Amino acid sequence: MQDAPLIDRPVQWNKARRAAEALLRKYDVTEPPVPVLTIAADEGLAIQYARFPERRAAVSGFIDTEQPKIVVNIAEPPQRQLFTVAHELGHWILHKEEVKDDKIYRVLKREALDKSKPAIEREADLFAASLLVPQDLLDRYWIETSVRPSRQSLARLFGVSEEMIGYRLKNYYGD
């Protein structure tokens, strides 16, 4: 039972958010969409698209720390693929040692963003959300404009799903 503290530990929200913000600064991201694929490559991760067997169709992707690469389910919508890359990049940045231990780490399955998950999965989700839809960029389009855009137009602008935009708007502004 030595692994339980790593799984059950408190979620380090600020660490995840700060790590995403640091990458955005490092790559001088000032406009959406965030070039997640380029960032992942520059951080040393190859991206491989694969078809998963039917019994694993709910798998969005995983990180292989030995190669190192992110494997993404090609059958997923493009927005979900980007989220998967950002999520796995979060593991690479935040949890490199933990994800090497497959008793702790699991593949990213298609689940709601707010579903109860282990701490490292929730941190990788927040990292991905903070990277893909940074608050300062969302502020520019949601708060600092005379006419509020639709969630659909924001999702297109940021290259994410409407679900992701809804999640970010709820968490930032309560909308």
Rosetta blueprint (number, residue, H / E / L):
1 M L
2 Q L
3 D L
4 A H
5 P H
6 L H
7 I H
8 D H
9 R L
10 P L
11 V L
12 Q L
13 W H
14 N H
15 K H
16 A H
17 R H
18 R H
19 A H
20 A H
21 E H
22 A H
23 L H
24 L H
25 R H
26 K H
27 Y L
28 D L
29 V L
30 T L
31 E L
32 P L
33 P L
34 V L
35 P L
36 V H
37 L H
38 T H
39 I H
40 A H
41 A H
42 D H
43 E L
44 G L
45 L L
46 A E
47 I E
48 Q E
49 Y E
50 A E
51 R L
52 F L
53 P L
54 E H
55 R H
56 R H
57 A L
58 A L
59 V E
60 S E
61 G E
62 F E
63 I E
64 D E
65 T L
66 E L
67 Q L
68 P L
69 K E
70 I E
71 V E
72 V E
73 N E
74 I L
75 A L
76 E L
77 P L
78 P H
79 Q H
80 R H
81 Q H
82 L H
83 F H
84 T H
85 V H
86 A H
87 H H
88 E H
89 L H
90 G H
91 H H
92 W H
93 I H
94 L H
95 H L
96 K H
97 E H
98 E H
99 V H
100 K L
101 D L
102 D L
103 K L
104 I L
105 Y L
106 R L
107 V L
108 L E
109 K E
110 R L
111 E L
112 A L
113 L L
114 D L
115 K L
116 S L
117 K L
118 P L
119 A H
120 I H
121 E H
122 R H
123 E H
124 A H
125 D H
126 L H
127 F H
128 A H
129 A H
130 S H
131 L H
132 L H
133 V L
134 P L
135 Q H
136 D H
137 L H
138 L H
139 D H
140 R H
141 Y H
142 W H
143 I L
144 E L
145 T L
146 S L
147 V L
148 R L
149 P L
150 S L
151 R H
152 Q H
153 S H
154 L H
155 A H
156 R H
157 L H
158 F H
159 G L
160 V L
161 S L
162 E H
163 E H
164 M H
165 I H
166 G H
167 Y H
168 R H
169 L H
170 K H
171 N H
172 Y H
173 Y H
174 G L
175 D L
